[in-house]
């Protein structure tokens, strides 16, 4: 068989030690891989490369399409970009997959039956990182959610469940508040879920869903959610399962994939032969399944489980009177190697019947809907405190087709008929909507802006209001 060539980065801090241990186990188990090393992380940052990765390293990852990465250190201070975020976005790694499993009683956990997988959208949402300070008092961060992004991650979650014989998928959103963005994610979940009748489906609001997951994680199987929510709950899930240090992560795209531990580089533990390589090893097991070597993945995982059962533990999970032997990084790896071919006796052995990259249907853009301009939100930086005073001024900007209908502050309606108790900042949204069924054009919006300039008002941005197929595609102000 031709070896699968993978790109490997040793990372920073404990990274080189746990990567060496992981690769030793992979080769001892017969992984059919060829390794190409690249340098990323702190040294590259400090050499003057603010992205932490050289062009030649990008070439290696893009050619090999499989990237096994140890944790890296991003230097303190501004100007340095997160390599993880950059890699996910540049390579289109839209799906983050994090299995969270309890290994009780060999690793302490309050949830002995926990076995769930969190599948997190990886490219958009608030992680687009588009922020602007607009006034002295208000900064905005744009939350971008696209239909292609929703379709890809949700379909991936259902295909993952089908491939790994998972029975239920739960969707987490906050669409009771964010009806447009999270509402789109929920509606796409319902739409795609109908194509998988054999899989149970449910939806939870993220706050109560997270509380339920932290309390009784055994009722969940696969959770699919948006980027920020997934980032938060996957760390919580890993920790309540036993330790963040035991969790691996896969980042999957159409053209490449990255595998890693979810913990950081822990520079205080570097060079001491103390670090637990399990998180990176779990990432490597996900990698082996992805590249079609499930037998090797199965052999390693069962040997690793047997090692935990035998009480051979690194310092982070060692417990006096419970563990049998405290070992270092190298010794732990050797213990796993010695158990290759063995099965755990109390923990359930794994069986990866299928192992291959999940192939999705290509995204097909939907037919364009009928889009109609029906108004505009004009955002102002205005230092005043009285909404009625601003309303008197801005009401004069109305045109034949557009009239001022509402002013809000931080999303709360304050004009007309606002409450004196509502606290206002210097950031105001003035909504102009169509009057008398008049056709609205861009010229009407320009006329409003010209009047704002004449009154020396600081317009910081505008957002056009549209309907799609006659349905309003914008949020109302709270209090309307």
N, C-alpha and C positions, 0 to 999 in steps of 0.2 A: 504493500500500500504506500502511496505517496504521503509523505509527512505533511501535516498542516502547519504552515509557517505562521507563527504568531509574533506580535510585537510585545516586548516586555519592558517595563520601566521599573527600576528598583526603588524609586522614590527617595524620601528623606526620613530622618529620624530612625524609627525601627524598621522602615521599609526594606532596606537591603537584607536584614536578618530574616524577616518573615517571608520575603520573596525567595531567598535561598532555600529555606525550609520547605516552602510550597513546591518549588521546582524539583527538589530532591524526592518528594513524595510522588509527584506526577511521573517522573521518569522511572522510579522504582516500580510503579504500578503498570508501566507499559504504555503510557500516553504516547500516541503517535504524532508528536509535535516537533517542530524545529523552531528554536528561539532566536529572535533578532532583538538585541538590546538597544534601547535609546536612552538618552539623558533628558529628563524633564524635572521641573520643580525648582527648588531653592537656588541651586547653582546657576541654572539658566536665568532665573529672575535676576540674580545679583550680577550677572554678566552684562546686564543692560537690556535684556529681552523682557518686556513687561507682561508678555503672555505666558512665560514660563516654558515655552516649547519652541524649538528651532524648526525651520522649514523642512530640513531633511528628516526630522522626526515625523512631521505630518506626512511626508511621502511614504515612510515605512508603514504607518498606520493605515493609510488609504490603500496601499498596495496589498498588505496582508489581510486587512479587514477584520482582524481580531486583535484586541489590545488588552493585555493583562497588566494592571497598574497597581503598584503599592501606594500607600498614602504619601502625600507630598506636603511640604510646608510652604505656605504663601507668606512672604516677608511682611512685617508690620509696616503700616504707613500707606498712604494713598498711591494710586497709579498702577498697582499690581492687579491684574485680572485673575479671577478664579479659573484655574485650568480645568477643573471639573465641568463648570458651567460652559466654558468656551468649547471644550471637546464635545459635550452633548449637543450643543447648538450647531457647531460647524459641521459635524458629521451626521446631523439629523437623527440622533439617538433618542427617539421619541418616547420609548418605553423604559421605565425604571422598574425592575422586578426585584422584590425583597422578600424572600421566604423568612418567616419568623416561627420558630419551632421550639417547644419546651423540651429539655433533656432531663427533666425531673425523674428520679431523685438525685441524679449524679451531678447536676448543676442546679443550684437553689433557684426556685421559682414558686410563686404563689398560684401558678396556673399550669398544673401538670398535664392537661390535655390540649394545650394550645398548639395549633398547627394551621397557620394561615399564611397567605401570600398577599402582599400589597403591591398592586400594579399602579404606578403613578405616571401621569403625563409629565413629560420631561423637558419640554421646549418652550412653552408659552406661559399663560397666566401672568401673575405679577413678576415672574422670573424673566420676563422680557427686559426688566430692568430699565424701563423708560420712565424717568422721573424729572420733574421740573419744579423749581421754586417759583411760584407765580406772584405771591405777594409777600409782604414782610412777615405775615403770620401763617401762610398756608403753602404746603408742598403737596404736589400730586404725584401719584404713581399709577400708571395705566395698567389695567388688567385686560389683557388681550386673550380672547378665547375664540378659536376658529372652528368651523365645521370640519375641515380636514383633520385638524388636531384631535377633535373629539372622536371622530370616526375611527382613526387609526388606533388610538389607545384603547378604546372600548372594544373594537373588533379583536385586537391583540389579546385582551383579557379573556374574551370568550374562547378564542382559539387555544390559549394557554390552558384554560380549564378543561377543554376537550382533550388536549394532548396528554395532560397529566391527571386525567380522571378526577377532576374536582367537580363537586356537585352543585355548588351555589356561588353566585356572584352578587356582591352588595355594592351598590353605587353610593358614594358619599358626596353630597353637595351642600350648598347653602342657598338653594334657589327660592327659599321663602323670602329672602332679602334681595339677592342678586338675580332677579328674574330673567334678565337677558343673557348674561354670561353663564352662570351656573344652570340657568333654565335650559340653555342650549345643550349643555352636557347631559342633563337628566333626560331631555327629550330624545337625544341621539341614543342614549342607553336603552330607553324603551323601544326605540325603532330597531336597533340592531339586535337586541335581546330576543325579539320575536322570531329571528332566524335560528335560534338555538332552543327549541322547545324542551329539550331533554335536560337543560340546566335551570335550576331554580334561580329566580331573580328577586331582588328587593332593593329598596332605596331608603337611606337614612339621612336626615339632616346631620351635618358634620359634627355639631357640638354634642348632641345626645348620642350620636353614633360612636364618637370617640370615647365618651364616658362608658358606653356599653362595652366597647372593645377593651378598655382598660380593666373593666370589672369582670366580664365573662367572655374572653376572647375565643373560647371554644365554640361559640355559636356562629362564628364567621369562618369562611373557607377562603374565598378570594375577594379582596376589596379593590375596586377601581375608583380612582378619584383624580382630582386636578392637582397641579404641581405643588402649590404651597401646602395644601392639606396633606398630600401624600408625604411630603418631606417631614412634616411634624409627626404624623401618626406612625410612620415606619420606624422612626427612632424610638418612640414610646413602645411600640410593639416588640422591637428587638430587646429593649431593656427589661420589660416585664416577662419576656420569655426566659430570661436568665442573664444575658449580658450583651451589650452592643458589640463587645469584642468577639462574639461568636458568629456574627451575621455577615453574609456576603451580599453582593449586589450585582445585577446585570443591567447594562444600559444597551438597549437593542434599537437598531435602525434598519432601514432597508438595504444599506450598503456596507455597514460596519457595525461592530459591537464592542463594548468596553466592559471589563469585569474587574471588580475591586472589592476590598473590605469597606464597610461603611464607617469605620472609626478613623481617627486622625493619625498623624505621624508620631505622636507621643515622644518628642525629642528628649524628655527627661529620662526615658527608659532606653535610649539608643545605645548600642554597643555593649549592653550588659547581659546578653543572652537570657533575657527575662520575658520578652514579649510573646504573647500567644499568637501563633500564626493561623489560628482557626478561621478568622474572618476572611482573610485572603484565600485560604484553602477552599472555603465555601464558595467564594467567587470563582475560583478555578474549576470547581465541580460544575457550576452553572455553565462555564465556558465549554467544558468537555461535552456536556449534553448539547450545547448549541452547535458544536462542530461535528456532531454525529458520532461521538465516542461514549455512548451511555454505559457500556460494560465497564470501562475504566472508571467512569464517574461513580458507578455503583460500588465497585470494589473499594475505592478510596473512602467513600462515605461510610460504608459499613465498617471498615477498619478504624475510621475516626470515631464512630459511635462505640466500638468495642474498647477503644482507648479511654474514652470518657467513662464507660462502665467499669473498667479496671482501676479507676481512681488515679490514673496518671494525669495530673493536672498542672498547668502553669499557675503562677502566683495569683493571677486575677480571679480564678475560680476555685483555688485551693481552699479547703475548709478543714480545719483540724478535727480529727475524729470521724471524718466523713470521707475525705480523699485518702488515698493510699500513699502517694508519693508526689512531692513537689519537684517539678523538673523545669529546665530551661527550654528555650526555643528549639535548639538542636536536638535535645533529648526527647522533646515531645514529638518532633518530626520522626525521629528514629523509632519511637514507640508505635507510631501509626504504620510505618513501613514494616515493622515486625509483625503486625496484625493483618497485613494485606492477605486477602483470601479467607479471613475469619468473619463470622457474623456476630452481631451483638446478641445477647441472651435475654435481656430484659427490655431494652429499647427495641422498637420495631425496626427490623432491617428494611432497607430501601430496595426497590426494584424499579429501575428505569427502563420500562419495556420499549419505549421509543425515545430517541434523542436526535433532534435535528432542529435547525433554525425554523421558526414558525414563519410560513409564507402567507402573506395577506393578499387579498384581492387589491389591485391598484385602485387608488381613490379616483372616483369619477365625479367630476364637477356637475352639480345639479343644474337644470335649466334655469336661466335667469328669471327672477320674479319681477313683477311690475313694481317699480320703485318710484315713489312720489314724494317730492319735497313739500312738507306741510308746516315748516317753522324753523326756528333757530334758537339755540341757547347762547346768549352773549355773556361771557364771564368778565367781570370788572374787578379791578383793584381800586377800591374806594374806601378812604379812611374814616368815613362817617359812621355813626352808630344808629341812626334812625332810619329804618326801612321805608317809612312813609315819605321821608324827604327824598330818598333815592327814587322811589316810585313816581313822585311828582315830576322829577327831572326826566326819567327814562320813558315815561308815558308819552312824552313829546316826540319820541323817535318813531312812533308807529307810522306805518304806511297804509296805502289803500288796501293792501293784501295782508299785512301783518300787524298785529296789535299786541302790546305788552299784556300778558295774561297772568304772570306770576314772577315773584322774585323769591329765591331761596338762598339760604346761607348754610353751607355744609350739608346740603340736601334737605333742609327743613324749610318749609314755606314760611316766609316772614311778611309777605305782602301779596295780595291785600288781606286784611283781617288776620294779621299775625298776632302772636302773644307777646306781651311786654317781657315776660319771663325768659323768652328764648335768647340765649347768648349768641351774639354775632361777632364774627371775625371781620377782617377787611377783604374777604373774598366773596363775591356776590354773583349769583347766576340769575340773569334776566331772560325769561322765556317769552319769545314772541311766537304766536300761533296764528294760523290762517283765519281770516274774517270773511264771513258771508260766502263761504265756498269759493273764494277767489283763488285763482291759480297763483301759486307762489313761485318766484324765480330768484335766481342768484342776485339779480339787480335790486330786489327788495332788501336783501340782506346787506348789500353794499351801501344802500341808502341809509340803513340804520347805523352802520359803522361810521359813515361820513358825519352823521349827526352827533355820534358819540365823540368823534374827534373835535367837532365844533365846540362841544361843551367841555373839552379838555378832560374827558374821562379816559382812563387807562384800560383799554380792552386787552385782556391777556390771552384770550382764545375764544373761538366760536365752535359750536357743535351743531351741525344741521340735524333737523328732525325729519325722519322719513317714515313712510308706511311701506310695507312690502306686501303686495297682494291685498291691500286695504287694511292691514293690521299694523297698529302702532308699534314701532320698533325702537322705543326709547322709554326710559323710566319716568314715572311721575314724581313730583316732589312730595316728600313725606309731609303729611298734613293736608294734601289736596283731597 
